[in-house]
Amino acid sequence: MEIEVGGLGGISAWVHGDDGVSYYYSHLSKVEGRNRRVARGDIIGYTGDTGNAAGGPPHTHFGIRANGGMVNPYPTLRALCPR
C-alpha cells in the first residue's frame, strides 16, 4: 500500500494487487499504516474531506486501475458487495 498526501485527492492510498490491479482511495481523513501488505478486512483508511473536497461532506472516492488505465469500479463492487 502506498500513501499519497496532497493533490486533488488529499490523503490518498493506492493498494497494488499481486495480479497487477491497483485500487485507489482518496479524500481520506487518515490512513492506517504505510507501505504494508493488506488483506481482506484490513482497514486502509477513514472517510474524510481532504484535498479538493475540503469543507464538503465526508466521502471516499474509489477507483480501480487495470491494464494501464482506470476502469469503472461499479461492476467489481457490485460483485463483491452483495446487498
PDB file of N, CA, C and O in Angstrom:
ATOM      1  N   MET A   1       0.846  -1.166   0.000  1.00  0.00           N
ATOM      2  CA  MET A   1       0.000   0.000   0.000  1.00  0.00           C
ATOM      3  C   MET A   1       0.891   1.227   0.000  1.00  0.00           C
ATOM      4  O   MET A   1       1.797   1.339   0.825  1.00  0.00           O
ATOM      5  N   GLU A   2       0.643   2.134  -0.905  1.00  0.00           N
ATOM      6  CA  GLU A   2       1.372   3.396  -0.965  1.00  0.00           C
ATOM      7  C   GLU A   2       0.445   4.512  -0.514  1.00  0.00           C
ATOM      8  O   GLU A   2      -0.741   4.515  -0.845  1.00  0.00           O
ATOM      9  N   ILE A   3       0.982   5.450   0.234  1.00  0.00           N
ATOM     10  CA  ILE A   3       0.204   6.576   0.727  1.00  0.00           C
ATOM     11  C   ILE A   3       0.626   7.829  -0.016  1.00  0.00           C
ATOM     12  O   ILE A   3       1.820   8.074  -0.187  1.00  0.00           O
ATOM     13  N   GLU A   4      -0.332   8.622  -0.460  1.00  0.00           N
ATOM     14  CA  GLU A   4      -0.064   9.912  -1.097  1.00  0.00           C
ATOM     15  C   GLU A   4      -0.746  10.992  -0.269  1.00  0.00           C
ATOM     16  O   GLU A   4      -1.868  10.804   0.200  1.00  0.00           O
ATOM     17  N   VAL A   5      -0.075  12.112  -0.091  1.00  0.00           N
ATOM     18  CA  VAL A   5      -0.670  13.237   0.627  1.00  0.00           C
ATOM     19  C   VAL A   5      -0.543  14.457  -0.252  1.00  0.00           C
ATOM     20  O   VAL A   5       0.542  14.755  -0.752  1.00  0.00           O
ATOM     21  N   GLY A   6      -1.628  15.162  -0.447  1.00  0.00           N
ATOM     22  CA  GLY A   6      -1.634  16.351  -1.286  1.00  0.00           C
ATOM     23  C   GLY A   6      -2.324  16.078  -2.600  1.00  0.00           C
ATOM     24  O   GLY A   6      -2.757  14.957  -2.867  1.00  0.00           O
ATOM     25  N   GLY A   7      -2.422  17.100  -3.415  1.00  0.00           N
ATOM     26  CA  GLY A   7      -3.095  16.959  -4.695  1.00  0.00           C
ATOM     27  C   GLY A   7      -4.596  16.988  -4.537  1.00  0.00           C
ATOM     28  O   GLY A   7      -5.108  17.204  -3.439  1.00  0.00           O
ATOM     29  N   LEU A   8      -5.304  16.772  -5.630  1.00  0.00           N
ATOM     30  CA  LEU A   8      -6.763  16.861  -5.635  1.00  0.00           C
ATOM     31  C   LEU A   8      -7.419  15.868  -4.691  1.00  0.00           C
ATOM     32  O   LEU A   8      -8.456  16.164  -4.097  1.00  0.00           O
ATOM     33  N   GLY A   9      -6.820  14.692  -4.552  1.00  0.00           N
ATOM     34  CA  GLY A   9      -7.410  13.656  -3.709  1.00  0.00           C
ATOM     35  C   GLY A   9      -7.098  13.799  -2.241  1.00  0.00           C
ATOM     36  O   GLY A   9      -7.615  13.035  -1.427  1.00  0.00           O
ATOM     37  N   GLY A  10      -6.256  14.769  -1.875  1.00  0.00           N
ATOM     38  CA  GLY A  10      -5.888  14.922  -0.474  1.00  0.00           C
ATOM     39  C   GLY A  10      -5.130  13.708   0.015  1.00  0.00           C
ATOM     40  O   GLY A  10      -4.216  13.232  -0.657  1.00  0.00           O
ATOM     41  N   ILE A  11      -5.497  13.207   1.166  1.00  0.00           N
ATOM     42  CA  ILE A  11      -4.866  11.996   1.693  1.00  0.00           C
ATOM     43  C   ILE A  11      -5.431  10.814   0.922  1.00  0.00           C
ATOM     44  O   ILE A  11      -6.636  10.563   0.945  1.00  0.00           O
ATOM     45  N   SER A  12      -4.559  10.097   0.247  1.00  0.00           N
ATOM     46  CA  SER A  12      -4.981   9.006  -0.639  1.00  0.00           C
ATOM     47  C   SER A  12      -4.123   7.774  -0.401  1.00  0.00           C
ATOM     48  O   SER A  12      -3.011   7.863   0.120  1.00  0.00           O
ATOM     49  N   ALA A  13      -4.653   6.633  -0.788  1.00  0.00           N
ATOM     50  CA  ALA A  13      -3.915   5.379  -0.691  1.00  0.00           C
ATOM     51  C   ALA A  13      -4.093   4.586  -1.974  1.00  0.00           C
ATOM     52  O   ALA A  13      -5.193   4.497  -2.518  1.00  0.00           O
ATOM     53  N   TRP A  14      -2.999   4.013  -2.447  1.00  0.00           N
ATOM     54  CA  TRP A  14      -3.026   3.056  -3.551  1.00  0.00           C
ATOM     55  C   TRP A  14      -2.703   1.688  -2.978  1.00  0.00           C
ATOM     56  O   TRP A  14      -1.710   1.527  -2.269  1.00  0.00           O
ATOM     57  N   VAL A  15      -3.527   0.713  -3.278  1.00  0.00           N
ATOM     58  CA  VAL A  15      -3.265  -0.672  -2.908  1.00  0.00           C
ATOM     59  C   VAL A  15      -2.991  -1.422  -4.201  1.00  0.00           C
ATOM     60  O   VAL A  15      -3.848  -1.476  -5.084  1.00  0.00           O
ATOM     61  N   HIS A  16      -1.803  -2.002  -4.318  1.00  0.00           N
ATOM     62  CA  HIS A  16      -1.391  -2.693  -5.533  1.00  0.00           C
ATOM     63  C   HIS A  16      -1.517  -4.195  -5.332  1.00  0.00           C
ATOM     64  O   HIS A  16      -0.834  -4.782  -4.493  1.00  0.00           O
ATOM     65  N   GLY A  17      -2.396  -4.805  -6.109  1.00  0.00           N
ATOM     66  CA  GLY A  17      -2.598  -6.245  -6.013  1.00  0.00           C
ATOM     67  C   GLY A  17      -1.485  -7.020  -6.682  1.00  0.00           C
ATOM     68  O   GLY A  17      -0.817  -6.509  -7.581  1.00  0.00           O
ATOM     69  N   ASP A  18      -1.284  -8.244  -6.250  1.00  0.00           N
ATOM     70  CA  ASP A  18      -0.277  -9.115  -6.852  1.00  0.00           C
ATOM     71  C   ASP A  18      -0.593  -9.425  -8.309  1.00  0.00           C
ATOM     72  O   ASP A  18       0.293  -9.835  -9.059  1.00  0.00           O
ATOM     73  N   ASP A  19      -1.849  -9.233  -8.721  1.00  0.00           N
ATOM     74  CA  ASP A  19      -2.270  -9.508 -10.091  1.00  0.00           C
ATOM     75  C   ASP A  19      -2.088  -8.308 -11.021  1.00  0.00           C
ATOM     76  O   ASP A  19      -2.468  -8.369 -12.190  1.00  0.00           O
ATOM     77  N   GLY A  20      -1.500  -7.205 -10.504  1.00  0.00           N
ATOM     78  CA  GLY A  20      -1.265  -6.023 -11.321  1.00  0.00           C
ATOM     79  C   GLY A  20      -2.391  -5.006 -11.284  1.00  0.00           C
ATOM     80  O   GLY A  20      -2.262  -3.927 -11.863  1.00  0.00           O
ATOM     81  N   VAL A  21      -3.488  -5.323 -10.618  1.00  0.00           N
ATOM     82  CA  VAL A  21      -4.598  -4.388 -10.494  1.00  0.00           C
ATOM     83  C   VAL A  21      -4.351  -3.516  -9.259  1.00  0.00           C
ATOM     84  O   VAL A  21      -3.940  -4.018  -8.213  1.00  0.00           O
ATOM     85  N   SER A  22      -4.604  -2.202  -9.386  1.00  0.00           N
ATOM     86  CA  SER A  22      -4.411  -1.269  -8.276  1.00  0.00           C
ATOM     87  C   SER A  22      -5.738  -0.634  -7.897  1.00  0.00           C
ATOM     88  O   SER A  22      -6.606  -0.418  -8.742  1.00  0.00           O
ATOM     89  N   TYR A  23      -5.878  -0.339  -6.610  1.00  0.00           N
ATOM     90  CA  TYR A  23      -7.105   0.217  -6.057  1.00  0.00           C
ATOM     91  C   TYR A  23      -6.779   1.539  -5.384  1.00  0.00           C
ATOM     92  O   TYR A  23      -5.815   1.631  -4.624  1.00  0.00           O
ATOM     93  N   TYR A  24      -7.581   2.565  -5.661  1.00  0.00           N
ATOM     94  CA  TYR A  24      -7.309   3.921  -5.210  1.00  0.00           C
ATOM     95  C   TYR A  24      -8.419   4.414  -4.292  1.00  0.00           C
ATOM     96  O   TYR A  24      -9.603   4.276  -4.600  1.00  0.00           O
ATOM     97  N   TYR A  25      -8.026   4.986  -3.169  1.00  0.00           N
ATOM     98  CA  TYR A  25      -8.949   5.559  -2.206  1.00  0.00           C
ATOM     99  C   TYR A  25      -8.497   6.992  -1.947  1.00  0.00           C
ATOM    100  O   TYR A  25      -7.322   7.210  -1.648  1.00  0.00           O
ATOM    101  N   SER A  26      -9.397   7.985  -2.052  1.00  0.00           N
ATOM    102  CA  SER A  26      -8.966   9.362  -1.825  1.00  0.00           C
ATOM    103  C   SER A  26      -9.969  10.136  -0.986  1.00  0.00           C
ATOM    104  O   SER A  26     -11.086   9.678  -0.743  1.00  0.00           O
ATOM    105  N   HIS A  27      -9.552  11.311  -0.549  1.00  0.00           N
ATOM    106  CA  HIS A  27     -10.269  12.213   0.354  1.00  0.00           C
ATOM    107  C   HIS A  27     -10.330  11.638   1.763  1.00  0.00           C
ATOM    108  O   HIS A  27     -11.227  11.975   2.536  1.00  0.00           O
ATOM    109  N   LEU A  28      -9.377  10.769   2.098  1.00  0.00           N
ATOM    110  CA  LEU A  28      -9.365  10.137   3.415  1.00  0.00           C
ATOM    111  C   LEU A  28      -8.982  11.155   4.490  1.00  0.00           C
ATOM    112  O   LEU A  28      -8.290  12.133   4.207  1.00  0.00           O
ATOM    113  N   SER A  29      -9.434  10.919   5.725  1.00  0.00           N
ATOM    114  CA  SER A  29      -9.035  11.775   6.840  1.00  0.00           C
ATOM    115  C   SER A  29      -7.745  11.256   7.465  1.00  0.00           C
ATOM    116  O   SER A  29      -6.983  12.012   8.068  1.00  0.00           O
ATOM    117  N   LYS A  30      -7.513   9.952   7.310  1.00  0.00           N
ATOM    118  CA  LYS A  30      -6.341   9.319   7.917  1.00  0.00           C
ATOM    119  C   LYS A  30      -6.145   7.963   7.250  1.00  0.00           C
ATOM    120  O   LYS A  30      -7.115   7.323   6.843  1.00  0.00           O
ATOM    121  N   VAL A  31      -4.903   7.526   7.138  1.00  0.00           N
ATOM    122  CA  VAL A  31      -4.625   6.177   6.653  1.00  0.00           C
ATOM    123  C   VAL A  31      -4.129   5.325   7.818  1.00  0.00           C
ATOM    124  O   VAL A  31      -3.577   5.837   8.792  1.00  0.00           O
ATOM    125  N   GLU A  32      -4.332   4.048   7.699  1.00  0.00           N
ATOM    126  CA  GLU A  32      -3.940   3.103   8.738  1.00  0.00           C
ATOM    127  C   GLU A  32      -2.713   2.354   8.259  1.00  0.00           C
ATOM    128  O   GLU A  32      -2.826   1.423   7.462  1.00  0.00           O
ATOM    129  N   GLY A  33      -1.548   2.746   8.731  1.00  0.00           N
ATOM    130  CA  GLY A  33      -0.301   2.099   8.326  1.00  0.00           C
ATOM    131  C   GLY A  33       0.215   2.643   7.014  1.00  0.00           C
ATOM    132  O   GLY A  33      -0.507   3.323   6.284  1.00  0.00           O
ATOM    133  N   ARG A  34       1.459   2.345   6.719  1.00  0.00           N
ATOM    134  CA  ARG A  34       2.100   2.813   5.490  1.00  0.00           C
ATOM    135  C   ARG A  34       2.909   1.673   4.874  1.00  0.00           C
ATOM    136  O   ARG A  34       3.499   0.850   5.574  1.00  0.00           O
ATOM    137  N   ASN A  35       2.914   1.655   3.556  1.00  0.00           N
ATOM    138  CA  ASN A  35       3.741   0.711   2.806  1.00  0.00           C
ATOM    139  C   ASN A  35       3.733  -0.686   3.421  1.00  0.00           C
ATOM    140  O   ASN A  35       4.759  -1.186   3.883  1.00  0.00           O
ATOM    141  N   ARG A  36       2.576  -1.290   3.417  1.00  0.00           N
ATOM    142  CA  ARG A  36       2.391  -2.615   4.004  1.00  0.00           C
ATOM    143  C   ARG A  36       1.504  -3.456   3.108  1.00  0.00           C
ATOM    144  O   ARG A  36       0.796  -2.933   2.247  1.00  0.00           O
ATOM    145  N   ARG A  37       1.547  -4.737   3.312  1.00  0.00           N
ATOM    146  CA  ARG A  37       0.613  -5.623   2.622  1.00  0.00           C
ATOM    147  C   ARG A  37      -0.709  -5.583   3.375  1.00  0.00           C
ATOM    148  O   ARG A  37      -0.738  -5.521   4.604  1.00  0.00           O
ATOM    149  N   VAL A  38      -1.787  -5.618   2.630  1.00  0.00           N
ATOM    150  CA  VAL A  38      -3.109  -5.643   3.245  1.00  0.00           C
ATOM    151  C   VAL A  38      -3.842  -6.901   2.808  1.00  0.00           C
ATOM    152  O   VAL A  38      -3.556  -7.482   1.761  1.00  0.00           O
ATOM    153  N   ALA A  39      -4.779  -7.299   3.626  1.00  0.00           N
ATOM    154  CA  ALA A  39      -5.600  -8.476   3.341  1.00  0.00           C
ATOM    155  C   ALA A  39      -7.068  -8.089   3.487  1.00  0.00           C
ATOM    156  O   ALA A  39      -7.397  -7.048   4.056  1.00  0.00           O
ATOM    157  N   ARG A  40      -7.930  -8.933   2.972  1.00  0.00           N
ATOM    158  CA  ARG A  40      -9.369  -8.699   3.076  1.00  0.00           C
ATOM    159  C   ARG A  40      -9.720  -8.405   4.533  1.00  0.00           C
ATOM    160  O   ARG A  40      -9.316  -9.130   5.442  1.00  0.00           O
ATOM    161  N   GLY A  41     -10.474  -7.335   4.737  1.00  0.00           N
ATOM    162  CA  GLY A  41     -10.916  -6.965   6.069  1.00  0.00           C
ATOM    163  C   GLY A  41     -10.018  -5.964   6.778  1.00  0.00           C
ATOM    164  O   GLY A  41     -10.422  -5.379   7.783  1.00  0.00           O
ATOM    165  N   ASP A  42      -8.801  -5.755   6.270  1.00  0.00           N
ATOM    166  CA  ASP A  42      -7.901  -4.768   6.877  1.00  0.00           C
ATOM    167  C   ASP A  42      -8.428  -3.357   6.647  1.00  0.00           C
ATOM    168  O   ASP A  42      -8.986  -3.059   5.591  1.00  0.00           O
ATOM    169  N   ILE A  43      -8.251  -2.505   7.627  1.00  0.00           N
ATOM    170  CA  ILE A  43      -8.609  -1.100   7.469  1.00  0.00           C
ATOM    171  C   ILE A  43      -7.497  -0.408   6.705  1.00  0.00           C
ATOM    172  O   ILE A  43      -6.322  -0.522   7.057  1.00  0.00           O
ATOM    173  N   ILE A  44      -7.876   0.313   5.654  1.00  0.00           N
ATOM    174  CA  ILE A  44      -6.931   1.057   4.822  1.00  0.00           C
ATOM    175  C   ILE A  44      -6.904   2.510   5.250  1.00  0.00           C
ATOM    176  O   ILE A  44      -5.834   3.106   5.378  1.00  0.00           O
ATOM    177  N   GLY A  45      -8.072   3.080   5.471  1.00  0.00           N
ATOM    178  CA  GLY A  45      -8.160   4.478   5.870  1.00  0.00           C
ATOM    179  C   GLY A  45      -9.561   4.809   6.317  1.00  0.00           C
ATOM    180  O   GLY A  45     -10.442   3.951   6.379  1.00  0.00           O
ATOM    181  N   TYR A  46      -9.747   6.090   6.629  1.00  0.00           N
ATOM    182  CA  TYR A  46     -11.010   6.574   7.151  1.00  0.00           C
ATOM    183  C   TYR A  46     -11.565   7.669   6.255  1.00  0.00           C
ATOM    184  O   TYR A  46     -10.830   8.549   5.808  1.00  0.00           O
ATOM    185  N   THR A  47     -12.852   7.612   5.999  1.00  0.00           N
ATOM    186  CA  THR A  47     -13.525   8.582   5.142  1.00  0.00           C
ATOM    187  C   THR A  47     -13.292   9.992   5.652  1.00  0.00           C
ATOM    188  O   THR A  47     -13.323  10.242   6.857  1.00  0.00           O
ATOM    189  N   GLY A  48     -13.055  10.919   4.715  1.00  0.00           N
ATOM    190  CA  GLY A  48     -12.792  12.289   5.108  1.00  0.00           C
ATOM    191  C   GLY A  48     -13.224  13.292   4.058  1.00  0.00           C
ATOM    192  O   GLY A  48     -14.089  13.019   3.226  1.00  0.00           O
ATOM    193  N   ASP A  49     -12.597  14.466   4.117  1.00  0.00           N
ATOM    194  CA  ASP A  49     -12.918  15.535   3.165  1.00  0.00           C
ATOM    195  C   ASP A  49     -11.645  16.303   2.788  1.00  0.00           C
ATOM    196  O   ASP A  49     -11.661  17.530   2.700  1.00  0.00           O
ATOM    197  N   THR A  50     -10.561  15.584   2.571  1.00  0.00           N
ATOM    198  CA  THR A  50      -9.292  16.235   2.250  1.00  0.00           C
ATOM    199  C   THR A  50      -9.181  16.525   0.754  1.00  0.00           C
ATOM    200  O   THR A  50      -9.988  16.058  -0.050  1.00  0.00           O
ATOM    201  N   GLY A  51      -8.165  17.304   0.405  1.00  0.00           N
ATOM    202  CA  GLY A  51      -7.950  17.670  -0.992  1.00  0.00           C
ATOM    203  C   GLY A  51      -9.017  18.645  -1.453  1.00  0.00           C
ATOM    204  O   GLY A  51      -9.434  19.524  -0.699  1.00  0.00           O
ATOM    205  N   ASN A  52      -9.458  18.485  -2.696  1.00  0.00           N
ATOM    206  CA  ASN A  52     -10.461  19.418  -3.231  1.00  0.00           C
ATOM    207  C   ASN A  52     -11.861  19.168  -2.673  1.00  0.00           C
ATOM    208  O   ASN A  52     -12.818  19.811  -3.104  1.00  0.00           O
ATOM    209  N   ALA A  53     -11.992  18.251  -1.729  1.00  0.00           N
ATOM    210  CA  ALA A  53     -13.270  18.002  -1.064  1.00  0.00           C
ATOM    211  C   ALA A  53     -13.332  18.700   0.297  1.00  0.00           C
ATOM    212  O   ALA A  53     -14.308  18.535   1.030  1.00  0.00           O
ATOM    213  N   ALA A  54     -12.308  19.473   0.641  1.00  0.00           N
ATOM    214  CA  ALA A  54     -12.239  20.127   1.952  1.00  0.00           C
ATOM    215  C   ALA A  54     -13.473  20.984   2.199  1.00  0.00           C
ATOM    216  O   ALA A  54     -13.873  21.786   1.355  1.00  0.00           O
ATOM    217  N   GLY A  55     -14.064  20.798   3.368  1.00  0.00           N
ATOM    218  CA  GLY A  55     -15.239  21.582   3.744  1.00  0.00           C
ATOM    219  C   GLY A  55     -16.556  20.991   3.280  1.00  0.00           C
ATOM    220  O   GLY A  55     -17.618  21.447   3.702  1.00  0.00           O
ATOM    221  N   GLY A  56     -16.507  19.996   2.429  1.00  0.00           N
ATOM    222  CA  GLY A  56     -17.720  19.348   1.942  1.00  0.00           C
ATOM    223  C   GLY A  56     -18.052  18.134   2.786  1.00  0.00           C
ATOM    224  O   GLY A  56     -17.387  17.865   3.787  1.00  0.00           O
ATOM    225  N   PRO A  57     -19.078  17.401   2.385  1.00  0.00           N
ATOM    226  CA  PRO A  57     -19.441  16.209   3.148  1.00  0.00           C
ATOM    227  C   PRO A  57     -18.345  15.147   3.041  1.00  0.00           C
ATOM    228  O   PRO A  57     -17.787  14.957   1.961  1.00  0.00           O
ATOM    229  N   PRO A  58     -18.027  14.454   4.129  1.00  0.00           N
ATOM    230  CA  PRO A  58     -17.025  13.386   4.070  1.00  0.00           C
ATOM    231  C   PRO A  58     -17.455  12.298   3.096  1.00  0.00           C
ATOM    232  O   PRO A  58     -18.621  11.903   3.063  1.00  0.00           O
ATOM    233  N   HIS A  59     -16.513  11.825   2.312  1.00  0.00           N
ATOM    234  CA  HIS A  59     -16.767  10.731   1.370  1.00  0.00           C
ATOM    235  C   HIS A  59     -15.426  10.153   0.934  1.00  0.00           C
ATOM    236  O   HIS A  59     -14.377  10.754   1.167  1.00  0.00           O
ATOM    237  N   THR A  60     -15.464   9.010   0.315  1.00  0.00           N
ATOM    238  CA  THR A  60     -14.263   8.369  -0.216  1.00  0.00           C
ATOM    239  C   THR A  60     -14.467   8.115  -1.698  1.00  0.00           C
ATOM    240  O   THR A  60     -15.465   7.520  -2.105  1.00  0.00           O
ATOM    241  N   HIS A  61     -13.524   8.567  -2.496  1.00  0.00           N
ATOM    242  CA  HIS A  61     -13.523   8.193  -3.910  1.00  0.00           C
ATOM    243  C   HIS A  61     -12.746   6.899  -4.037  1.00  0.00           C
ATOM    244  O   HIS A  61     -11.684   6.741  -3.434  1.00  0.00           O
ATOM    245  N   PHE A  62     -13.273   5.973  -4.822  1.00  0.00           N
ATOM    246  CA  PHE A  62     -12.654   4.670  -5.021  1.00  0.00           C
ATOM    247  C   PHE A  62     -12.477   4.450  -6.510  1.00  0.00           C
ATOM    248  O   PHE A  62     -13.395   4.693  -7.294  1.00  0.00           O
ATOM    249  N   GLY A  63     -11.311   3.997  -6.895  1.00  0.00           N
ATOM    250  CA  GLY A  63     -11.051   3.719  -8.301  1.00  0.00           C
ATOM    251  C   GLY A  63     -10.246   2.452  -8.463  1.00  0.00           C
ATOM    252  O   GLY A  63      -9.598   1.986  -7.526  1.00  0.00           O
ATOM    253  N   ILE A  64     -10.294   1.902  -9.655  1.00  0.00           N
ATOM    254  CA  ILE A  64      -9.525   0.703  -9.996  1.00  0.00           C
ATOM    255  C   ILE A  64      -8.731   0.995 -11.255  1.00  0.00           C
ATOM    256  O   ILE A  64      -9.270   1.501 -12.239  1.00  0.00           O
ATOM    257  N   ARG A  65      -7.436   0.670 -11.217  1.00  0.00           N
ATOM    258  CA  ARG A  65      -6.580   0.798 -12.399  1.00  0.00           C
ATOM    259  C   ARG A  65      -6.146  -0.604 -12.812  1.00  0.00           C
ATOM    260  O   ARG A  65      -5.550  -1.341 -12.026  1.00  0.00           O
ATOM    261  N   ALA A  66      -6.452  -0.957 -14.055  1.00  0.00           N
ATOM    262  CA  ALA A  66      -6.100  -2.273 -14.600  1.00  0.00           C
ATOM    263  C   ALA A  66      -5.723  -2.111 -16.064  1.00  0.00           C
ATOM    264  O   ALA A  66      -6.279  -1.261 -16.760  1.00  0.00           O
ATOM    265  N   ASN A  67      -4.801  -2.902 -16.524  1.00  0.00           N
ATOM    266  CA  ASN A  67      -4.373  -2.880 -17.924  1.00  0.00           C
ATOM    267  C   ASN A  67      -3.960  -1.487 -18.388  1.00  0.00           C
ATOM    268  O   ASN A  67      -4.212  -1.102 -19.529  1.00  0.00           O
ATOM    269  N   GLY A  68      -3.320  -0.731 -17.483  1.00  0.00           N
ATOM    270  CA  GLY A  68      -2.785   0.575 -17.848  1.00  0.00           C
ATOM    271  C   GLY A  68      -3.749   1.737 -17.789  1.00  0.00           C
ATOM    272  O   GLY A  68      -3.365   2.861 -18.112  1.00  0.00           O
ATOM    273  N   GLY A  69      -4.997   1.507 -17.386  1.00  0.00           N
ATOM    274  CA  GLY A  69      -5.956   2.605 -17.334  1.00  0.00           C
ATOM    275  C   GLY A  69      -6.982   2.421 -16.231  1.00  0.00           C
ATOM    276  O   GLY A  69      -7.136   1.336 -15.671  1.00  0.00           O
ATOM    277  N   MET A  70      -7.671   3.498 -15.936  1.00  0.00           N
ATOM    278  CA  MET A  70      -8.729   3.435 -14.927  1.00  0.00           C
ATOM    279  C   MET A  70      -9.951   2.745 -15.537  1.00  0.00           C
ATOM    280  O   MET A  70     -10.279   2.947 -16.706  1.00  0.00           O
ATOM    281  N   VAL A  71     -10.615   1.929 -14.717  1.00  0.00           N
ATOM    282  CA  VAL A  71     -11.813   1.221 -15.163  1.00  0.00           C
ATOM    283  C   VAL A  71     -12.959   1.532 -14.204  1.00  0.00           C
ATOM    284  O   VAL A  71     -12.727   1.913 -13.057  1.00  0.00           O
ATOM    285  N   ASN A  72     -14.165   1.373 -14.662  1.00  0.00           N
ATOM    286  CA  ASN A  72     -15.349   1.599 -13.844  1.00  0.00           C
ATOM    287  C   ASN A  72     -15.341   0.601 -12.680  1.00  0.00           C
ATOM    288  O   ASN A  72     -15.358  -0.607 -12.912  1.00  0.00           O
ATOM    289  N   PRO A  73     -15.316   1.091 -11.424  1.00  0.00           N
ATOM    290  CA  PRO A  73     -15.262   0.164 -10.294  1.00  0.00           C
ATOM    291  C   PRO A  73     -16.616  -0.468  -9.950  1.00  0.00           C
ATOM    292  O   PRO A  73     -16.667  -1.431  -9.185  1.00  0.00           O
ATOM    293  N   TYR A  74     -17.696   0.055 -10.498  1.00  0.00           N
ATOM    294  CA  TYR A  74     -19.020  -0.408 -10.103  1.00  0.00           C
ATOM    295  C   TYR A  74     -19.230  -1.919 -10.293  1.00  0.00           C
ATOM    296  O   TYR A  74     -19.714  -2.572  -9.369  1.00  0.00           O
ATOM    297  N   PRO A  75     -18.890  -2.495 -11.443  1.00  0.00           N
ATOM    298  CA  PRO A  75     -19.123  -3.941 -11.586  1.00  0.00           C
ATOM    299  C   PRO A  75     -18.370  -4.772 -10.535  1.00  0.00           C
ATOM    300  O   PRO A  75     -18.890  -5.775 -10.046  1.00  0.00           O
ATOM    301  N   THR A  76     -17.164  -4.357 -10.197  1.00  0.00           N
ATOM    302  CA  THR A  76     -16.393  -5.089  -9.183  1.00  0.00           C
ATOM    303  C   THR A  76     -17.060  -4.953  -7.825  1.00  0.00           C
ATOM    304  O   THR A  76     -17.232  -5.943  -7.114  1.00  0.00           O
ATOM    305  N   LEU A  77     -17.436  -3.736  -7.463  1.00  0.00           N
ATOM    306  CA  LEU A  77     -18.108  -3.533  -6.165  1.00  0.00           C
ATOM    307  C   LEU A  77     -19.412  -4.286  -6.086  1.00  0.00           C
ATOM    308  O   LEU A  77     -19.740  -4.876  -5.057  1.00  0.00           O
ATOM    309  N   ARG A  78     -20.147  -4.264  -7.166  1.00  0.00           N
ATOM    310  CA  ARG A  78     -21.438  -4.966  -7.197  1.00  0.00           C
ATOM    311  C   ARG A  78     -21.257  -6.465  -6.984  1.00  0.00           C
ATOM    312  O   ARG A  78     -22.043  -7.095  -6.277  1.00  0.00           O
ATOM    313  N   ALA A  79     -20.214  -7.038  -7.600  1.00  0.00           N
ATOM    314  CA  ALA A  79     -19.970  -8.477  -7.467  1.00  0.00           C
ATOM    315  C   ALA A  79     -19.461  -8.852  -6.082  1.00  0.00           C
ATOM    316  O   ALA A  79     -19.779  -9.926  -5.571  1.00  0.00           O
ATOM    317  N   LEU A  80     -18.670  -7.969  -5.469  1.00  0.00           N
ATOM    318  CA  LEU A  80     -18.030  -8.295  -4.193  1.00  0.00           C
ATOM    319  C   LEU A  80     -18.821  -7.844  -2.972  1.00  0.00           C
ATOM    320  O   LEU A  80     -18.570  -8.318  -1.864  1.00  0.00           O
ATOM    321  N   CYS A  81     -19.756  -6.951  -3.155  1.00  0.00           N
ATOM    322  CA  CYS A  81     -20.509  -6.391  -2.022  1.00  0.00           C
ATOM    323  C   CYS A  81     -21.999  -6.638  -2.211  1.00  0.00           C
ATOM    324  O   CYS A  81     -22.731  -5.732  -2.610  1.00  0.00           O
ATOM    325  N   PRO A  82     -22.451  -7.838  -1.932  1.00  0.00           N
ATOM    326  CA  PRO A  82     -23.877  -8.123  -2.133  1.00  0.00           C
ATOM    327  C   PRO A  82     -24.717  -7.302  -1.159  1.00  0.00           C
ATOM    328  O   PRO A  82     -24.252  -6.891  -0.096  1.00  0.00           O
ATOM    329  N   ARG A  83     -25.942  -7.080  -1.548  1.00  0.00           N
ATOM    330  CA  ARG A  83     -26.865  -6.293  -0.707  1.00  0.00           C
ATOM    331  C   ARG A  83     -27.324  -7.060   0.472  1.00  0.00           C
ATOM    332  O   ARG A  83     -28.100  -6.548   1.278  1.00  0.00           O
TER     333      ARG A  83
END
